[in-house]
Amino acid sequence: MILRNEDIGEIILEVPEGHRHLRTTIYLKDGEEIVLQEATVANLVRAFVGIKTHPLKKKIVLKGRKVDERKEGFAEWQLMED
């Protein structure tokens, strides 16, 4: 699936009531909704900036991994550079 700007009706970024982390909801014009958690968007943005600002890098691959030993407050599943 490719999301083009013309496919998107609205994007809302918010901290939902009762939560601590940002959520991004993409409302498509066809009625479908895509919800991204803060960590997902943060990793996407970090990779995007990494490619756009690096003089040679053309690709970054992020893979979902379960991290048993992690900092306090970090999720068990992380998107990590391959």
C-alpha positions as YAML, in Angstrom:
chain: A
units: angstrom
residues:
- id: 1
  name: MET
  ca: [0.00, 0.00, 0.00]
- id: 2
  name: ILE
  ca: [1.26, 3.46, -0.86]
- id: 3
  name: LEU
  ca: [-0.29, 6.38, 0.99]
- id: 4
  name: ARG
  ca: [-0.34, 9.52, -1.10]
- id: 5
  name: ASN
  ca: [-1.23, 12.93, 0.29]
- id: 6
  name: GLU
  ca: [-4.47, 12.81, -1.70]
- id: 7
  name: ASP
  ca: [-5.46, 9.57, 0.10]
- id: 8
  name: ILE
  ca: [-5.31, 11.23, 3.52]
- id: 9
  name: GLY
  ca: [-8.25, 13.15, 4.91]
- id: 10
  name: GLU
  ca: [-6.69, 14.08, 8.24]
- id: 11
  name: ILE
  ca: [-3.83, 13.25, 10.60]
- id: 12
  name: ILE
  ca: [-4.18, 13.79, 14.34]
- id: 13
  name: LEU
  ca: [-1.26, 13.63, 16.77]
- id: 14
  name: GLU
  ca: [-2.32, 13.57, 20.42]
- id: 15
  name: VAL
  ca: [-1.75, 12.09, 23.82]
- id: 16
  name: PRO
  ca: [-5.01, 10.20, 24.42]
- id: 17
  name: GLU
  ca: [-6.72, 10.68, 27.76]
- id: 18
  name: GLY
  ca: [-5.28, 8.29, 30.33]
- id: 19
  name: HIS
  ca: [-2.08, 7.75, 28.33]
- id: 20
  name: ARG
  ca: [1.42, 9.21, 28.53]
- id: 21
  name: HIS
  ca: [2.64, 8.74, 24.98]
- id: 22
  name: LEU
  ca: [1.79, 10.38, 21.68]
- id: 23
  name: ARG
  ca: [-0.35, 8.55, 19.14]
- id: 24
  name: THR
  ca: [-0.71, 9.41, 15.50]
- id: 25
  name: THR
  ca: [-3.97, 8.55, 13.77]
- id: 26
  name: ILE
  ca: [-4.10, 8.78, 9.99]
- id: 27
  name: TYR
  ca: [-7.65, 9.00, 8.67]
- id: 28
  name: LEU
  ca: [-7.87, 7.94, 5.05]
- id: 29
  name: LYS
  ca: [-10.54, 9.31, 2.73]
- id: 30
  name: ASP
  ca: [-11.89, 5.79, 2.20]
- id: 31
  name: GLY
  ca: [-12.77, 5.58, 5.93]
- id: 32
  name: GLU
  ca: [-9.81, 3.45, 7.00]
- id: 33
  name: GLU
  ca: [-7.73, 4.51, 10.02]
- id: 34
  name: ILE
  ca: [-4.09, 3.79, 10.78]
- id: 35
  name: VAL
  ca: [-2.84, 4.35, 14.34]
- id: 36
  name: LEU
  ca: [0.89, 4.62, 15.03]
- id: 37
  name: GLN
  ca: [2.40, 4.60, 18.50]
- id: 38
  name: GLU
  ca: [4.94, 7.25, 19.52]
- id: 39
  name: ALA
  ca: [7.90, 4.85, 19.36]
- id: 40
  name: THR
  ca: [7.02, 3.84, 15.80]
- id: 41
  name: VAL
  ca: [6.82, 7.44, 14.59]
- id: 42
  name: ALA
  ca: [10.01, 8.36, 16.49]
- id: 43
  name: ASN
  ca: [11.92, 5.54, 14.80]
- id: 44
  name: LEU
  ca: [10.53, 6.45, 11.40]
- id: 45
  name: VAL
  ca: [11.51, 10.11, 11.86]
- id: 46
  name: ARG
  ca: [14.97, 9.18, 13.16]
- id: 47
  name: ALA
  ca: [15.60, 6.96, 10.12]
- id: 48
  name: PHE
  ca: [14.21, 9.61, 7.74]
- id: 49
  name: VAL
  ca: [16.47, 12.32, 9.16]
- id: 50
  name: GLY
  ca: [19.40, 9.90, 9.16]
- id: 51
  name: ILE
  ca: [19.06, 9.31, 5.44]
- id: 52
  name: LYS
  ca: [18.26, 12.91, 4.48]
- id: 53
  name: THR
  ca: [21.23, 14.32, 6.37]
- id: 54
  name: HIS
  ca: [23.85, 11.67, 5.62]
- id: 55
  name: PRO
  ca: [26.03, 12.40, 2.58]
- id: 56
  name: LEU
  ca: [26.11, 8.77, 1.35]
- id: 57
  name: LYS
  ca: [23.47, 6.71, 3.16]
- id: 58
  name: LYS
  ca: [20.54, 5.74, 0.91]
- id: 59
  name: LYS
  ca: [18.78, 3.15, 3.06]
- id: 60
  name: ILE
  ca: [18.09, 2.25, 6.68]
- id: 61
  name: VAL
  ca: [16.42, -1.02, 7.63]
- id: 62
  name: LEU
  ca: [14.60, -1.18, 10.97]
- id: 63
  name: LYS
  ca: [13.58, -4.60, 12.28]
- id: 64
  name: GLY
  ca: [11.33, -5.43, 15.20]
- id: 65
  name: ARG
  ca: [13.19, -7.19, 17.98]
- id: 66
  name: LYS
  ca: [12.31, -8.30, 21.47]
- id: 67
  name: VAL
  ca: [14.76, -6.70, 23.92]
- id: 68
  name: ASP
  ca: [14.99, -8.47, 27.26]
- id: 69
  name: GLU
  ca: [17.67, -6.21, 28.77]
- id: 70
  name: ARG
  ca: [16.51, -2.63, 28.32]
- id: 71
  name: LYS
  ca: [16.37, 0.70, 30.10]
- id: 72
  name: GLU
  ca: [13.53, 1.28, 32.52]
- id: 73
  name: GLY
  ca: [10.42, 2.56, 30.78]
- id: 74
  name: PHE
  ca: [11.42, 1.21, 27.37]
- id: 75
  name: ALA
  ca: [9.13, -1.21, 25.54]
- id: 76
  name: GLU
  ca: [9.93, -4.89, 25.24]
- id: 77
  name: TRP
  ca: [9.65, -4.70, 21.44]
- id: 78
  name: GLN
  ca: [11.92, -2.23, 19.67]
- id: 79
  name: LEU
  ca: [12.50, -1.24, 16.05]
- id: 80
  name: MET
  ca: [16.26, -1.45, 15.67]
- id: 81
  name: GLU
  ca: [18.62, -0.73, 12.82]
- id: 82
  name: ASP
  ca: [19.67, -3.94, 11.10]
...
